Amino acid sequence: MYKTIKEYLELDRAFHNLVIVELFVQIINVTFITVLPLYMKAEHFSDAQYAHFTSYRYLGMLALALFLGMYIKGRKILPMFYIAAIGVPFFAVLILIGVHIHSTGLLLVSHLLWGTAYTFIQIPILPYIIRNAPKHQQTLAITLNFATWSIASIAGSLVVAVFNGINKTVFSEQNLLFAISAIGFAGVYFVMRINKKEHVPVINEKRSNLKEYDWKIIIRALVPTTIIAIGAGFTIPFMSLFFANVHNMSTSAFSYLNFTTAVLVTIVAMYVPKIKNRWGYRKAVSRTQLMAIFCLIIMATTQYYNTLSFSVVIASLFYLLRQPLMSTAVPMTSEITMKYVGERNREMVSALTSAIWSGAAYFSAIGFGILRHLDVAYVNIFLITAGMYLLGVIWYTLLIADYNKKEMAGLIVH
């Protein structure tokens, strides 16, 4: 364990500061995903209304993604991080004000602008790491980047669980979300501390010339991302509602559950480079994802017997197992995708990946709202996710086989 931590500590200080910037952004993100639906429920918004407003957050990401992907090609990326560090907490505050005063217009606009601000770190961060991290540290830097989600979940969930558990009035969902949004502005300070001279690749073609990209390779690489993103959109933003409505779990209890899950995700994430080196991409991705799908199915089907007292225990246990298993593959699939598409396609792929996740989340949120409006059970919605995940894993297995074949033929340049 000490040796593993030491490897991460030996990363360039610029990447440590960059991860801290993303950490502040992600603390807001994961806390809002967990607590905002419960706050809106307390303010008498329905599941369908929450899904409707949340869809605009993803629409904001989708609207900017392609343009930003072309814009950053051959340009400095660092200034983009300032926009995210300021915009995400600012528009988060506006969302909370919109909920408090029940302003539909403010909720729609603030969710839309929150999504655009978040895009300024979501899209550029992976190309920034690939450009500037030494090749022998790229997997470490990418893994640490993805670990910020779980680290943010630890911090956010612990704060919500402890304080909401102490006093539900003083430390209400509303007050805690306001406090976390305000703390998020601290990310600006750490953007200022990223002093590393940025490597900017020279480009000879026009950024807007779409014919310069290898579209067959790009499409092949992004198919599994699309499939998994569509499935995830039906599940990830609504997990707290599942536990609240199906198992009557309180905000504090779910936050403790999220905290424990995030600790497990962080510990497992630290070993992703070793897992990759031991099993290789194909076995590491397929094995962890198939086990995660099994856990999701067991968790979802507890709704069939939710009147039994032990159902919430089983749901919680398999939720705990699912998260680290699913998260293990993300750094590996992201790294292999970036290497598979090649240097001239990376910014476009990063942009399209963001667009796919945002677009899938947007349409899935609308679909979730419709299904819940029709009283479709959570278990059936989550089983749709399991099926989509399975298709994505099969495609990733085929993609990795093609990657290995091209790497042996010398067609993949690291």
C-alpha positions as CSV (number, residue, x, y, z in Angstrom):
1,M,0.0,0.0,0.0
2,Y,2.8,2.4,0.9
3,K,4.6,1.8,-2.4
4,T,1.4,2.4,-4.3
5,I,0.7,5.7,-2.5
6,K,4.3,6.7,-3.1
7,E,3.9,6.3,-6.8
8,Y,1.0,8.7,-6.8
9,L,2.9,11.2,-4.6
10,E,5.8,11.2,-7.1
11,L,3.5,12.7,-9.8
12,D,4.4,16.2,-10.9
13,R,2.9,18.8,-8.5
14,A,0.9,20.3,-11.3
15,F,-1.2,17.2,-11.6
16,H,-1.8,17.2,-7.9
17,N,-3.1,20.7,-8.1
18,L,-5.2,19.8,-11.1
19,V,-6.8,16.9,-9.3
20,I,-7.6,19.1,-6.3
21,V,-9.3,21.6,-8.7
22,E,-11.4,18.7,-10.1
23,L,-12.0,17.5,-6.5
24,F,-13.8,20.7,-5.6
25,V,-15.9,20.6,-8.7
26,Q,-16.7,16.9,-8.2
27,I,-17.7,17.4,-4.5
28,I,-20.4,19.7,-5.8
29,N,-21.3,17.3,-8.5
30,V,-21.6,14.1,-6.4
31,T,-23.3,15.9,-3.5
32,F,-26.0,17.4,-5.8
33,I,-26.6,14.0,-7.5
34,T,-27.1,12.4,-4.0
35,V,-28.8,15.2,-2.0
36,L,-30.5,17.5,-4.5
37,P,-33.3,14.9,-5.4
38,L,-34.0,14.5,-1.7
39,Y,-34.0,18.3,-1.2
40,M,-36.4,18.7,-4.1
41,K,-38.6,15.9,-2.8
42,A,-38.8,17.8,0.6
43,E,-39.8,20.9,-1.4
44,H,-42.6,18.8,-3.0
45,F,-41.1,18.3,-6.4
46,S,-41.9,14.9,-8.0
47,D,-39.4,12.4,-9.4
48,A,-40.5,13.4,-12.9
49,Q,-39.9,17.1,-12.2
50,Y,-36.4,16.4,-10.8
51,A,-35.6,14.3,-13.9
52,H,-36.8,17.1,-16.2
53,F,-34.7,19.8,-14.5
54,T,-31.6,17.5,-14.3
55,S,-31.9,16.8,-18.1
56,Y,-31.1,20.5,-18.8
57,R,-27.7,20.0,-16.9
58,Y,-26.8,17.4,-19.4
59,L,-28.2,19.4,-22.3
60,G,-25.8,22.2,-21.3
61,M,-22.8,19.7,-21.5
62,L,-24.1,18.4,-24.8
63,A,-24.5,21.8,-26.4
64,L,-20.9,22.8,-25.8
65,A,-19.0,19.5,-26.1
66,L,-18.3,19.3,-29.8
67,F,-17.3,23.0,-30.2
68,L,-15.0,22.8,-27.2
69,G,-13.4,19.6,-28.4
70,M,-12.4,21.4,-31.7
71,Y,-11.5,24.6,-30.0
72,I,-8.9,23.2,-27.6
73,K,-7.1,21.3,-30.4
74,G,-3.7,23.1,-30.7
75,R,-4.5,25.6,-27.9
76,K,-3.7,25.9,-24.2
77,I,-6.1,24.1,-22.0
78,L,-5.3,25.6,-18.6
79,P,-7.5,28.7,-19.0
80,M,-10.5,26.4,-19.4
81,F,-10.1,25.2,-15.8
82,Y,-10.8,28.7,-14.4
83,I,-14.2,28.8,-16.1
84,A,-15.2,25.5,-14.4
85,A,-13.8,26.4,-11.0
86,I,-15.9,29.6,-10.9
87,G,-18.9,28.6,-12.9
88,V,-19.8,25.2,-11.3
89,P,-20.2,26.5,-7.7
90,F,-21.9,29.8,-8.9
91,F,-24.6,28.1,-10.9
92,A,-25.0,25.4,-8.2
93,V,-26.0,28.3,-5.8
94,L,-28.5,29.5,-8.4
95,I,-30.0,26.0,-8.7
96,L,-30.6,26.0,-4.9
97,I,-32.2,29.4,-5.0
98,G,-34.4,28.2,-7.8
99,V,-35.6,25.2,-5.7
100,H,-36.2,27.4,-2.7
101,I,-38.4,29.9,-4.6
102,H,-39.9,27.2,-6.9
103,S,-38.8,29.2,-10.0
104,T,-39.1,26.9,-13.1
105,G,-37.2,29.4,-15.3
106,L,-34.3,29.8,-12.9
107,L,-34.0,26.1,-12.4
108,L,-33.9,25.4,-16.2
109,V,-31.4,28.2,-16.9
110,S,-29.1,27.4,-13.9
111,H,-29.0,23.7,-14.7
112,L,-28.2,24.5,-18.3
113,L,-25.4,26.9,-17.4
114,W,-24.1,24.5,-14.7
115,G,-23.7,21.9,-17.4
116,T,-21.7,24.2,-19.7
117,A,-19.4,25.3,-16.9
118,Y,-18.8,21.6,-15.9
119,T,-17.8,20.8,-19.5
120,F,-14.8,23.2,-19.2
121,I,-13.1,20.6,-16.9
122,Q,-14.7,17.4,-18.0
123,I,-13.6,17.6,-21.7
124,P,-10.1,19.2,-21.4
125,I,-8.7,17.4,-18.4
126,L,-7.9,14.0,-20.1
127,P,-6.2,15.6,-23.2
128,Y,-4.2,17.8,-20.8
129,I,-2.9,14.8,-18.9
130,I,-2.1,12.9,-22.1
131,R,-0.2,15.9,-23.5
132,N,1.8,16.8,-20.4
133,A,2.3,13.7,-18.2
134,P,5.4,11.6,-18.8
135,K,4.4,8.4,-20.6
136,H,5.4,6.1,-17.7
137,Q,3.1,8.1,-15.4
138,Q,0.0,8.5,-17.7
139,T,-1.9,5.6,-16.2
140,L,-1.2,6.9,-12.7
141,A,-2.4,10.4,-13.6
142,I,-5.5,9.2,-15.4
143,T,-6.4,6.9,-12.5
144,L,-5.9,9.6,-9.9
145,N,-8.1,11.9,-12.1
146,F,-10.9,9.3,-12.1
147,A,-10.4,8.7,-8.4
148,T,-11.5,12.3,-7.6
149,W,-15.1,11.1,-8.1
150,S,-14.8,8.6,-5.3
151,I,-12.7,10.9,-3.1
152,A,-15.3,13.7,-3.6
153,S,-18.0,11.2,-2.6
154,I,-16.1,10.4,0.6
155,A,-15.8,14.0,1.5
156,G,-19.4,15.0,0.5
157,S,-21.1,12.0,1.9
158,L,-19.3,12.2,5.2
159,V,-20.2,15.9,5.6
160,V,-23.8,15.3,4.8
161,A,-24.2,12.1,6.9
162,V,-22.5,13.5,10.0
163,F,-24.1,17.0,10.1
164,N,-27.5,15.9,8.8
165,G,-27.5,13.2,11.4
166,I,-26.7,15.6,14.2
167,N,-29.4,18.1,13.4
168,K,-31.8,17.8,10.4
169,T,-33.0,21.4,10.8
170,V,-29.8,23.3,11.1
171,F,-28.0,21.0,8.7
172,S,-30.8,20.5,6.3
173,E,-30.3,19.3,2.7
174,Q,-30.7,22.9,1.6
175,N,-28.1,24.4,4.1
176,L,-25.6,21.6,3.4
177,L,-25.8,22.1,-0.4
178,F,-25.4,25.8,0.0
179,A,-22.3,25.3,2.2
180,I,-20.7,22.8,-0.2
181,S,-21.3,25.1,-3.2
182,A,-19.6,28.0,-1.4
183,I,-16.6,25.8,-0.5
184,G,-16.3,24.8,-4.1
185,F,-15.0,28.3,-5.0
186,A,-11.7,27.3,-3.4
187,G,-10.9,25.4,-6.6
188,V,-9.9,28.7,-8.2
189,Y,-6.9,29.0,-5.9
190,F,-5.5,25.6,-7.0
191,V,-6.0,26.4,-10.7
192,M,-3.6,29.4,-10.0
193,R,-1.1,26.9,-8.6
194,I,-0.8,24.8,-11.8
195,N,2.4,26.4,-13.0
196,K,3.6,23.6,-15.3
197,K,4.6,24.8,-18.8
198,E,1.9,23.3,-21.0
199,H,2.8,21.3,-24.1
200,V,0.6,22.4,-27.0
201,P,0.8,20.2,-30.1
202,V,1.2,22.0,-33.4
203,I,-1.6,21.4,-35.8
204,N,-1.4,21.8,-39.6
205,E,-5.1,21.4,-40.4
206,K,-8.1,23.6,-39.6
207,R,-9.8,22.8,-36.3
208,S,-13.2,22.9,-38.0
209,N,-12.3,20.6,-40.9
210,L,-14.1,17.4,-39.8
211,K,-12.5,15.5,-42.7
212,E,-9.2,15.5,-40.9
213,Y,-10.4,13.0,-38.3
214,D,-10.4,9.2,-38.6
215,W,-14.1,8.8,-38.2
216,K,-14.2,5.0,-38.6
217,I,-11.8,4.6,-35.7
218,I,-13.5,7.2,-33.6
219,I,-17.0,5.7,-34.1
220,R,-15.7,2.2,-33.4
221,A,-14.0,3.4,-30.2
222,L,-17.1,5.3,-28.9
223,V,-19.8,2.7,-29.5
224,P,-19.3,1.0,-26.1
225,T,-19.2,4.3,-24.4
226,T,-22.5,5.2,-25.9
227,I,-24.2,2.0,-24.9
228,I,-23.0,2.2,-21.3
229,A,-23.8,5.9,-21.0
230,I,-27.4,5.3,-22.1
231,G,-27.8,2.6,-19.4
232,A,-26.0,4.6,-16.7
233,G,-28.3,7.6,-17.4
234,F,-31.3,5.5,-16.1
235,T,-29.5,4.7,-12.8
236,I,-26.7,6.9,-11.5
237,P,-28.6,10.2,-11.0
238,F,-31.6,8.4,-9.3
239,M,-29.9,6.0,-6.9
240,S,-30.8,8.0,-3.8
241,L,-34.4,8.0,-4.9
242,F,-34.3,4.2,-5.2
243,F,-33.1,3.8,-1.6
244,A,-35.5,6.5,-0.3
245,N,-38.7,5.4,-2.1
246,V,-38.1,1.6,-2.2
247,H,-36.3,1.1,1.1
248,N,-37.3,4.2,3.1
249,M,-33.6,5.1,3.7
250,S,-33.0,8.6,5.2
251,T,-30.6,11.2,3.7
252,S,-28.1,10.6,6.5
253,A,-28.2,6.8,6.2
254,F,-27.8,7.0,2.4
255,S,-24.9,9.4,2.8
256,Y,-23.1,7.0,5.1
257,L,-23.7,4.3,2.5
258,N,-22.2,6.5,-0.2
259,F,-19.3,7.3,2.1
260,T,-18.5,3.6,2.6
261,T,-18.9,2.9,-1.1
262,A,-16.6,5.8,-2.0
263,V,-13.9,4.6,0.4
264,L,-14.0,1.2,-1.3
265,V,-13.9,2.8,-4.8
266,T,-10.9,4.9,-3.8
267,I,-8.9,2.0,-2.4
268,V,-9.6,-0.2,-5.5
269,A,-8.9,2.7,-7.8
270,M,-5.4,3.1,-6.4
271,Y,-4.6,-0.5,-7.6
272,V,-6.0,0.0,-11.1
273,P,-2.4,0.2,-12.7
274,K,-1.5,-3.1,-10.9
275,I,-4.7,-4.7,-12.0
276,K,-4.1,-3.7,-15.6
277,N,-0.5,-5.0,-15.5
278,R,-1.5,-8.3,-14.0
279,W,-4.6,-9.2,-16.0
280,G,-4.2,-7.0,-19.1
281,Y,-6.9,-4.7,-20.5
282,R,-9.3,-7.5,-21.7
283,K,-9.6,-9.6,-18.6
284,A,-9.5,-6.6,-16.2
285,V,-12.3,-4.8,-17.9
286,S,-14.6,-7.7,-18.7
287,R,-14.3,-9.5,-15.3
288,T,-14.9,-6.4,-13.2
289,Q,-17.8,-5.2,-15.4
290,L,-19.6,-8.5,-15.4
291,M,-19.4,-8.8,-11.6
292,A,-20.7,-5.2,-11.4
293,I,-23.6,-6.0,-13.6
294,F,-24.5,-9.0,-11.4
295,C,-24.4,-6.8,-8.3
296,L,-26.7,-4.2,-10.0
297,I,-29.3,-6.9,-10.8
298,I,-29.2,-8.3,-7.2
299,M,-29.6,-4.7,-5.8
300,A,-32.4,-3.8,-8.2
301,T,-34.5,-7.0,-7.6
302,T,-34.7,-6.3,-3.8
303,Q,-37.7,-4.2,-4.8
304,Y,-39.6,-7.5,-5.3
305,Y,-39.3,-8.2,-1.6
306,N,-38.8,-4.8,-0.1
307,T,-41.4,-5.4,2.6
308,L,-38.9,-7.8,4.2
309,S,-36.6,-6.2,6.7
310,F,-33.4,-7.7,5.3
311,S,-34.0,-6.4,1.7
312,V,-32.4,-3.1,2.5
313,V,-29.3,-4.9,3.8
314,I,-29.0,-6.9,0.6
315,A,-29.6,-3.8,-1.5
316,S,-26.9,-1.8,0.4
317,L,-24.4,-4.7,0.3
318,F,-24.6,-5.1,-3.5
319,Y,-24.6,-1.3,-4.0
320,L,-21.3,-1.3,-2.0
321,L,-19.9,-4.1,-4.2
322,R,-21.1,-2.7,-7.5
323,Q,-19.6,0.8,-7.3
324,P,-15.9,-0.2,-7.0
325,L,-16.2,-3.0,-9.5
326,M,-17.8,-0.6,-12.1
327,S,-15.3,2.2,-11.4
328,T,-12.3,-0.1,-11.8
329,A,-12.7,-0.3,-15.6
330,V,-13.2,3.4,-16.3
331,P,-9.5,4.6,-16.2
332,M,-8.5,1.6,-18.3
333,T,-11.2,2.0,-20.9
334,S,-10.5,5.8,-21.1
335,E,-6.8,5.2,-21.5
336,I,-7.2,2.5,-24.2
337,T,-9.7,4.6,-26.1
338,M,-7.3,7.6,-26.2
339,K,-4.4,5.4,-27.4
340,Y,-6.6,3.5,-29.9
341,V,-7.8,6.6,-31.7
342,G,-4.3,8.3,-31.9
343,E,-3.0,11.7,-31.2
344,R,-4.9,13.7,-33.9
345,N,-8.2,12.4,-32.8
346,R,-7.9,12.7,-29.0
347,E,-9.4,16.1,-28.4
348,M,-12.4,15.2,-30.7
349,V,-12.9,11.9,-28.9
350,S,-12.7,13.6,-25.5
351,A,-15.4,16.1,-26.7
352,L,-17.6,13.4,-28.2
353,T,-17.2,11.2,-25.1
354,S,-18.5,14.1,-23.0
355,A,-21.3,14.8,-25.6
356,I,-22.3,11.1,-25.5
357,W,-22.5,11.0,-21.7
358,S,-24.3,14.3,-21.6
359,G,-26.7,13.4,-24.4
360,A,-27.3,9.9,-23.0
361,A,-27.9,11.4,-19.6
362,Y,-30.2,14.0,-21.0
363,F,-32.4,11.6,-22.9
364,S,-32.2,9.0,-20.2
365,A,-33.3,11.6,-17.6
366,I,-36.3,12.4,-19.8
367,G,-37.0,8.7,-20.3
368,F,-36.7,8.1,-16.5
369,G,-39.2,10.9,-15.9
370,I,-41.6,9.4,-18.3
371,L,-41.3,5.9,-16.9
372,R,-41.7,7.1,-13.4
373,H,-44.7,9.2,-14.4
374,L,-46.2,5.9,-15.8
375,D,-45.3,4.2,-12.4
376,V,-42.8,1.8,-13.9
377,A,-40.9,0.2,-11.0
378,Y,-37.3,1.1,-10.2
379,V,-36.3,-2.5,-10.6
380,N,-37.5,-2.6,-14.3
381,I,-35.7,0.7,-15.1
382,F,-32.4,-0.6,-13.5
383,L,-32.7,-3.9,-15.3
384,I,-32.6,-1.9,-18.6
385,T,-29.3,-0.4,-17.4
386,A,-27.9,-4.0,-16.7
387,G,-28.8,-5.0,-20.2
388,M,-27.1,-2.0,-21.7
389,Y,-24.0,-2.5,-19.6
390,L,-23.7,-6.1,-20.8
391,L,-23.8,-5.0,-24.5
392,G,-21.1,-2.4,-23.7
393,V,-18.8,-4.9,-22.1
394,I,-19.1,-7.2,-25.1
395,W,-18.1,-4.4,-27.4
396,Y,-15.2,-3.3,-25.2
397,T,-13.9,-6.9,-25.3
398,L,-13.9,-6.7,-29.1
399,L,-12.3,-3.3,-29.1
400,I,-9.5,-4.4,-26.8
401,A,-8.8,-7.4,-29.0
402,D,-8.5,-5.1,-32.0
403,Y,-6.3,-2.8,-30.0
404,N,-3.9,-5.6,-29.0
405,K,-3.8,-6.8,-32.6
406,K,-2.9,-3.3,-33.9
407,E,-0.3,-2.8,-31.1
408,M,1.5,-6.1,-32.0
409,A,1.5,-4.9,-35.6
410,G,3.1,-1.6,-34.6
411,L,0.1,0.5,-35.6
412,I,-0.5,1.9,-32.1
413,V,1.9,4.7,-31.1
414,H,2.2,5.3,-27.3
